[in-house]
Amino acid sequence: MYDIDTKNVPQHPGIYIMKDDSDTIIYIGKAKDLKRRVRSYFNRTHDYKTARLVEKIHAIEYILTDTESEAYLLESGMIKRHRPKFNIELKDQERYTYLKVTDEKYPRLVVARRSRTGHFLGRGDVYGPFVYGSSKLLTVGTLRKSFKIRTCKKLPKKVCLEYHLGNCEGPCEFADAQNQYDIHVKNLKSVLKNPNQSEAFTNKLRDEMVKAADMRQFERAREIRDTLRRLGNLQYEQKMATISKKNEEFFGIHIRNMTATVMNFRLVSGVIRDSDRFTFETIGDNNLGNFIFQYYSTHPIPDCVVLSEMPSERDILVKLLSRQAGHSVDITTPNTPMRENMIKLLLKNIDATLSADLHAELQQALNLTSPPSIIECFDISNHGAEFAVGATSCLVDGKPEKSRYRRFRIKTVSGRDDYAMIHEIVLRRYSRLKREGVRMPDLVLIDGGRGQLSSAVAALQEAGVELPCASLAKENEEVYVPHTPEPIIIPSNSTSLHILQYARDEAHRFGVAYNNTIRKIKLEK
């Protein structure tokens, strides 16, 4: 393990670069005081993810800066260049697409590529950003066809299939096409540069289409009509990407099991135009402030950023983002009813998304046919035959649904027979739900081992109900399912196990409370 006590760490602003035993950069962080920040990794107990980072540290290098703001900028550039495994990495940094008109005799239209440092590769004029990066090839194809732009990387001697399809006029072979090509490129650049210019160009095309139809040039009119349809889609995408004045972007964050989930809404002229979702591990300096700065290194910066919670680096972020955007940027928490509602909606969406993820994870772990959004759990609280009771808890989307909690006095079992008691309360519960036509749960969970599970399965069969069933044994937190001899071992840090434990603990708490109430009434008589 890295011996920090033998190292001389500068007491200065800057960034620290952590490397493993193969000299690979695994984490890059920034600090106002490098000595205090770096030593904090080794002088206290951390969560398991940060501990995993510390275990791999073999060497640490430092780059000093004059200010904390400079450290922020340097850290961001270094992370993009080296992409360390423990740093925040935004998976959809290519969501915003840039297009390039190449610097050639007969220019082509291509997707602009970036280096890791953010510089565009190759010569040519770059335009953008355009949203919907996943459909960027469709956008490029539409523009090429609309403006008769060639697609061949090397100019052929004779026209190719694109010419015969009507997508290119063939500057490789025909003098007229060569003369017209500069006009096509000029029109393309005008549209890419300014959405308003796109509207003027489409109006001009409409006039040409009408004239062509009047002159009975129907092939030409149909060609212009197809071009207008393609440009209609382009105009919509450009409007979606335009950053107008007084726009805002909202971010909500939720941290669970040392993993942060961030979701955003982008408002343009008061309308939600886009939304994304990101996750990152909260290791070291990976926090909301760092995320915001990384995010805006590749996304247009609005006038106002509204966050569900305020990062400690707020003042530095305002300064850096304002400088980068070329206009004043405000970072705030909700301070109006509208903003409060937007943040509440974001957090609600995050909860719903996490619940869906949780259900999918639990479905996979237990090999269920559908996600278990409703879980009912049964427990026996047995303090002698006289005070034996049962209880069931219910979780809906991972949260307690108290209206479905139930308590049971054991009626048909004498003595301490947990198996028979489980059979009784499960049979009573689902026989009644079947009679009343109430929605059944997606998973029946039993507090206990294989014996308790077998009793519950038999009770469900007797009630004439087919429901997925599992049991959770307290000793080693093993999960048993029917027709599987070996227990399922779910990792102790898994959200799936936590939700099962929560349902079990709720049933146990509810049952013990009922048992205590009965005993108290009995003793007072």
Secondary structure, 3 states (H helix, E strand, C coil): CCCHHHCCCCCCCEEEEEECCCCCEEEEEEECCHHHHHHHCCCCCCCHHHHHHHHHCCEEEEEECCCHHHHHHHHHHHHHHHCCCCCCCCCCCCCCEEEEEECCCCCCEEECCECCCCCECCCEEEEEEECCHHHHHHHHHHHHHHHCCCCCCCCCCCCCHHHHCCCCCCCCCCHHHHHHHHHHHHHHHHHHHCHHHHHHHHHHHHHHHHHHHHCCCHHHHHHHHHHHHHHHHHHHHHHHHCCCCCCEEEEEEEEECCEEEEEEEEEECCEEEEEEEEEEECCCCCCHHHHHHHHCCCCCCCCEEEECCCCCCHHHHHHHHHHHHCCCCEEECCCCHHHHHHHHHHHHHHHHHHHHHHHHHHHHHHCCCCCCCEEEEEEEECCCHHHCEEEEEEEECCEECHHHCEEEECCCCCCCCHHHHHHHHHHHHHHHHHHHCCCCCCEEEEECCHHHHHHHHHHHHHHCCCCCEEEEECCCCEEECCCCCCCECCCCCCHHHHHHHHHHHHHHHHHHHHHHHHHHHHHHC
